[in-house]
Amino acid sequence: MGRGNDGGYRLDEIDRRIVYALMADARNTSAPAIAEEVSVSGATIRNRIAQLEEHGIIEGYHATVDFEGADGSLMNLFLCHAPFGDVESAARRIGTIPGVVNVRELMGGRMNLHVLAVGTNTSDLRRIGRELENVDVEIEDEVLLQNEHHYPYTPYGPADQRRLEPLADYISLTGGAEVIEVTVHEAAPIAGRTLEDAAESGVLNGNTLVIAIERDDAMLTPHGDTEIRPHDVVTVFSPDGAGESALEGFQDPEGRPRPSSTT
């Protein structure tokens, strides 16, 4: 695991929340659902997932199968030893054995290979055991697996299971400029104002340019008379990389948490 990331990609809060959601339920969690939770656009979530996959941080999506419930098969965990230096090659060979569904390489200890296998009966499991020995690994112990539980990585989830202040998605450009995507807070100073009014009143930073607005899955081209509404996903361009100050008009001036969804 982890070999795909070359060190050039670092997870931010949006990435961590995406990973948390996909670990919890990758099949039934859509990009729009994650977007609603972290208050960015669905396009941002889809782009981030593609980046996470490209950099090898998300390595795949796998079905968790109840083999006993499916056809009465048995799941057996073989705790094995391979000579130091041969662990990786042994793991690849083990993966070709019919019935093996998971191989874990451990960096230390005597039992440096954990092999999870599915057999139709105890005779089939013995057959898998013999094939393991044929690839020059020693079976130190084995045990039938009763249940397996998967949980998302809690530090990547919301701190208190509530949706807090909307997260902003930053893209840095050459020369210090930034493109930032942010969701308009209900209490934001710009909410209910036109872009022209916001600029004249100083609510909109003079160097900040609104370049796109996403509202109810529709993309709007901003004009001076375009009114900004709560929950709009606004993309702004900041030529001087003002960052947080460029977003003040879109956020809650009191810094209050955004209410949790009641659905």
N, C-alpha and C positions, 0 to 999 in steps of 0.2 A: 504494500500500500504506500501511497505518497510518492511514488517514483515519477509521476507525470509532472509535478510542479517543479519548475526550474529555479524557484526562489524569486522570480520576477513579479509574482502576483501576491498581494497581501489582502486578506479579507478585511472588509469594513463591516459596519453594523448591518447593512442591507444584505451582504453576502452571508453573514452568520445566520440571519433570520431565515434566509432562503434554505440554507442547509438544514436548519432546525426543522422547518416545515416539511421538507422532503424526507428527512429521517423519520418523522412522525407518521407520514402517510403519503408516499410519493405518488401512488396511483390515483388517489382521490383528491389531491391538492393541485389546483390549477394555478397558472400564473396570475390571473385576475384575483383569485382568492388571497394569494400571498401579497399582491399589490395593495389590496384593501387593508390588509393587516399592518403593513409598514408604510402605507400612505404614499406610494409612488405609482407610476403608471404600469400597466401590464407589459408594455413594450420594454420598460426598464428591467422588469423581472426576467423576461425572456432573454434579453441581451446578457444579463448577469449569469443566468444558468448556462448559456452557451459559453461564456468566458470560463466559468468554473469547470465545465467539461473539457474545454480546450486545454486548460492548464493542468488537467489531471487531478483536480481537487475532488470533483465528483467523478468517480470512476465507473459508475454504472448503476442500474436499477434492477433489483433481483426480486423474484417472487419468493415469499416464505411459504413453503408447502408442508402441510400435515400429511406425511406419507402414511402414517398409521391409519388416519381417518380416510385416506384415499383408497388404499387397497390392503391395509393390514401390514404393510412393510415395517421393518424395524430400523431404527437409526442407531448407529454405533459410533462411539468416539474412540479412535485408536490413538494412544499416546506413544509416539515413536521417537527413536534416536537415529540421526544420521551423522556421519563423521563431519567434523568442522570443515567448511569449505565445500562440502557436497550438498548442503541443505537446499540451496536453490534448485540445482539440477534434479535432486531427488523429488522435490515438490512438483516439478514439471512432469516427471515420469509418473508419479503417483496420480496426477490428474488425468492420465489416460486410462486408468483402471476403471472398468465398468462398475458403477455403483458409488464411486467417490464423488461427493458433491461439494466438498470444501476442504481446502488444505491451508493451514496456518503455519508460517515459518516464525519461530521464536529466536531471539538473538542470544539467549543464554540458557543455561540449565541443561540437564541431561535429556529431558524430553523436549527436543527442539522442533518437533513436527507434530501438529495436531491434525488428525485426518478424520473427517466426518463422512461416514458412508451409509448408504441405504441398502438393505438386503431384504429379499422377500421372506427369508426365514434364517434360522441360525446356521444352516448349512451354507447358505449364500454368503453370510458374514464370514464364515470360516474360509471360504474361497477367496474373499477379498483379503483376509489376513495372510493367506499364502502368497498372494500376488504382491502384497506389500513387502514381504520378506524377499521376494525375487528381485526387487529393485534395491537390495542392499540396505534396508533399514531394519532396525530392531524394534519390535513391539514391546514397550516397557509395561504397558497396562492398557486395558480397554474397559469400556463401560457402556451399557445401553443408555441412550439419551431419552429422558422422560418428557421434558418440555424445554422449549427455547423461547426466550423473551427478548424483544428488541425495544429500545427506548431512544428518543432523540437526545442529543447532547445538550444538557440543561444550560450550560454557560452561553450557548448560542441563541437561546430563546429569550423572550421578553423577561425583564427582571422580576416583574411581579404579575405576569400573565395579563397585563393591561396594555392597551395601545397608548403609547405616550406621545409626546410631541412628534409631529411628522418628521420623517427622516428626509434629508436632502441628498440627492445624487449628484456628485461633482465629477466633471470631466475637465482636466487641466489641459490647456492648449499652450502652444509655444508663445513666448513673450509674457507669460504670467497671466494670460486671460483664462477665464473659466466659463464653462456652460454648466448651469445648475438647474436641476429639476426639483421642484418642491410642491407640496400640496398646500393649498390655502386654508389656513385655520379659520374656524368659525368666528373667532374674535379678532382676526387680523385687521389692521388698519385699512388695508386695501380692499377688503371684502365689501362689495356693494358700490364701489367707486369705478368710474371709467379710468382707462389708462391716462387720458389727458388730464383728468382731475387729480389723479394720484401724483402725476409728475409736477403739476403746478403747485400742489399743496406740500410737496416735499415728502409725501409718503413713499413714493418710488424714488429710489436713489438715482440722481441725475445721470450717472454713468451706467445705469443698468437698463438693458433693452430686453423687453419681453418678446420672444421670437416664436412661441407656440403656446397654445392652450388646449388641453384635453378636457373635455366635459362630456360625461355620459357616453363614453366610448367614441365620441366624435372629436376630430381635430379642427380647431378654429384658428383662422389667421387673425392675429390681433391688429386692431386699428385704434385710433385715438378714442373713438366712442364705444369701444368694447368694454363692457362691464365685467369686472372680476367677481366671481361668486365663490362662496365657501365650497371647499372640496374640489375646486378646479385644480388640475395638475398643470402647473405653469413652468415652462422652460425659459430661463433668462440667460442672457449673455452679459458677463461682466468683464470688460476689457482690461481692467486693472487688477483682477483677481481679488475683488473686495470680499468675497466669501460671505461670512456671516452678516456683515453690515448690509450687503446687497439683498439679504433675505428678510431683514427686519420687518418690512411692510407686509410680508406674507405670513408671519408667525404671530403667535399670541404674545402681546406686549407684556403680559403678566407672567409669562412662562408657565402657565398652568397646564397640567396634563390634559391631553385630549380625552374626551369621555370614551369609555369602553363601549364596544358594540353590544347591543342588547339582543341581537339575533343569534 
